[in-house]
Amino acid sequence: MARSEKVYGFWVEYADAKSKKKGIELIKRLGGKVKEDFKHLNYLYAIFSKNGFMEEEGILRTLRKSKLFKKIRKDENLFFFGLNEKSLGEDYICPEDYLHLTEVEKLRKEGITGKGVKVGVIDSGVDVTRFGNRVKAITKDITDRVGHGTAVVDIINNIAPESEIYVGKVTTSRYVDVRKAILLMEEMRKKRVDIVNISFGGIEEDDGSHPLAKEAEYLAKKGIIVVCAIGNDASGVVSYPSSAKGVISVGSVNKEDKVSYFSNYGVTSDGRVKPEVLSYGENICVSKCRGVKMGTIFDKNYVLVSGTSFACPMISGISALLKGKYKDTEKVKEAIFKTADKKKVEVAYLFDNLFSKVMRAIGINILYLGLLDENIERWGKYGIVRAYKALKYLERKGLNSVPFRLLGRW
């Protein structure tokens, strides 16, 4: 597991300095200690030894009974949202395919390559032999022992070949530690990246208040485009940090533009429809990571993988292309949302949103939208992203194209 087997971990949200101080005192009295104080999130991360005098449930009850904290959560492992394919079939998507399907090839013809844009990838690391000096390490070690990060970087690299890719390794296994993920997100902010790709998350329903979701929202408020995979449970669970406000939540479609069987969808408890957009995440051909068995072998250098994990970097790459030409982060996001290929999306969105409002009006939160009519397609709020349409939208808005070297951090 990602966190230590020797301790219990808890996330506690405080309201103000007074409750924080009293809360820290209580944690100490219970034999624990504050490992991290994320002041900008109003969250503490506290640990308790498993050899201590209290068990996990006892600690949880005592913290709740004190009424010092707004929210108290047990620490948990996060999961990568990528699947292994069992067979090749004939519907696999190679780089030339997704460059065509996403309309990226049209941007390439106009010389748009993402030059000068910083894309942060928080993942399992990367096989540097595949990309050489194309990637910059945020953590001391970025060796990929899972293969997931290598696949994500490969997609971004193919879409935005002149972007600067910053890689932060958040795990050495198939699980991700929440605390490490937040620390890396903060490090990406300090490196002044323009885009952060997050292809992992928690598998529980969240309304955007989880510390990881709050960190994603914080980065978005700082002008960073945060792109998050929504999850692979084929259910109406809006996982975190995809649940966060201000992020781009991404679901998956296959080569025929049909929603992937595994792609999550749903409405948060405060009524926000997720995912916002969709892209290609099924049977994707990516670079094989040395020494790692992940995906279905395509040939000696490539494997096939599936999951919203791989639809996510499609959007990160497209964002990098648009960001390389235009300054305004919110307009870039608006262009992605407004021009996505809606197809059946309007009917599904209006139905889902109305259903959500009715349920909330009678005091019921939506936890599972699979109860909806099976004939209604599971589409995101907007639809499938097409890069060229987004570019033309920005041109029609009359935004000035600015040399990226002059932008700095706005």
C-alpha angles and dihedrals in degrees: 000000000000098000124058117279088217098067143048113230127206134184113211125185118208129199102214145349093276096054089043092056093047090045093054090050091052092049090053092048089054090055097258135117136213108251097181136012110202096191095179089058098039087234132130124199109212130185131200126194116247086222090060127108096262132062123225097262091047091053091048093051093048094049091049094045091054090065089210094121133062093212135008122194134178114238113254144179122262124218135221110242097225130112134201117237117227097203137022102225117174100277098079118136119225123191093266088052097053092042086058097040093049092044090237090132089067091056090050090057087057091052096253109146106149093260113178095012119125115218117189119207117193106191146103093312128259141268098247092195087072095053108019113191091354089097130059120207120235093179125048092246121037098165107142114227094166105045095224097103092047090056092049093048091047092059094047090046092052093049100040104023096173098046119110110247118207114194126201118186111219101174147016093208139041091280131076129215114229094215093051091047092054092046090052092048088054090049090052089053091052089051086055096234117178098213133027121200117206114182096171139060150140119304096218126096113266136182094207096274098104110112091244091052091046090053090051090051090048092054091048090053088053090061099263120134104232114196118192134184111232099215143261107254097107087231143109092262114127101207125202140290084019085066092065124114115249097022128111107245113203132205128185137252131181130236091279091055093250119137111263115251091238100047117118123225136170151112125283119235089259092055105261115143116227141233100037093196143011134219141165115301107142124097093350118178110226139166114281115242114230115254094004128111105212128141129353116312110252096174136320093294104032142053135189119241136174136200143093083273088078098040086057097065089047087067093040090054094047090048089054091053093051093042090053090062104033131045104208111092095192092049090051089053091045091052091051091050100041098047100042113125101263102188104153094355100104095060094045094045095048092047094047093046094048091047090050093051093049092049093048090048090060093042102261122126118213110246100156125026092181085096089075123103108294090222091067110091117234101241130157122249094269111015140230116350119239113190098206093051089051091050092051090048090057091048091052089051087063095234116166117247106229128194102254094226088068097052104075114170108325 
